[in-house]
Amino acid sequence: MADLKNKRIITVATTGAWPKKENNPNVPLQPEEIAEEIYQCWKIGAAVAHVHVRDEEGNDSMKVETFKKVIDLVRENHPDCDIIFNLTAAGGIANSEEARMAPFKTLKPEMASFDCGTMNWMHMGIFNNNPNFLRNMGTAMQEAGVKPEIEVFDPGMIHDAAYYLKTGYLKAPLHFQFCMGCAGGISATIDDLVFMKQTLERVVPGSTWSAFGVGKGAMEIMYAAIAAGGNIRVGMEDNVVYKKGQLAESNMQLIARARRVIEEFGYEVATPDEARQILGLKK
């Protein structure tokens, strides 16, 4: 068996809820585009695909049929692709609670996001993740056999997750995604990443974690997370530029850079099956 301590998981977030073609014409928005980029990113080294979908106008959507179409396109066109599907349970911040849970309850992917607290998304509005909703979602994920990817936007949400673990709505071992640099959340700096990591190790020891930075903090967080023993998420959901003044050509360009960085650090990119072992998933 490979030494999993030397492995780093790359998650690709191809689309998100907000970037549009006017922000970067290369953002994949429709199922065919999303599915093909997921496959191409898997070929380069992505083990997990964090999936958002859009409607015909390119706006955020939680339509179950669209999520199913993306998954089916990957599996039918590329049967060799064993990437882990991680479906959003947020979409845009205005979606209803039932709509947010419908995709993972219906399709039963290996993972789905669990946004562990309410926050003011600055100019966008309130990202509502109230306690009753989180209890319902934790129960629904257990019933569907879906592992939560616990998205935390500040250290307080790590404490929230510890509470839901204690009360049985989450089950150990937990996996966290540090969402950094989002408007209204913790900033994307090395100091803040270290604080998040230390908080996690103190409050919920034995958990695995990943991190990403939005905007100008993306590279700082990627380097720091890899060096600190974490996993990483990259993709056009979080950044539509490759570097200052240069739009990203594709999600594959971002994945290729992430792989190079991991390997330059002396680590190895985890395959999907290795990621399953690290995260405690059953294929």
Summary of the structure (lengths in Angstrom):
residues: 283
radius of gyration: 17.1
end to end distance: 17.0
largest distance: 48.2
contacts: 973
relative contact order: 0.17
helix: 41%
strand: 20%
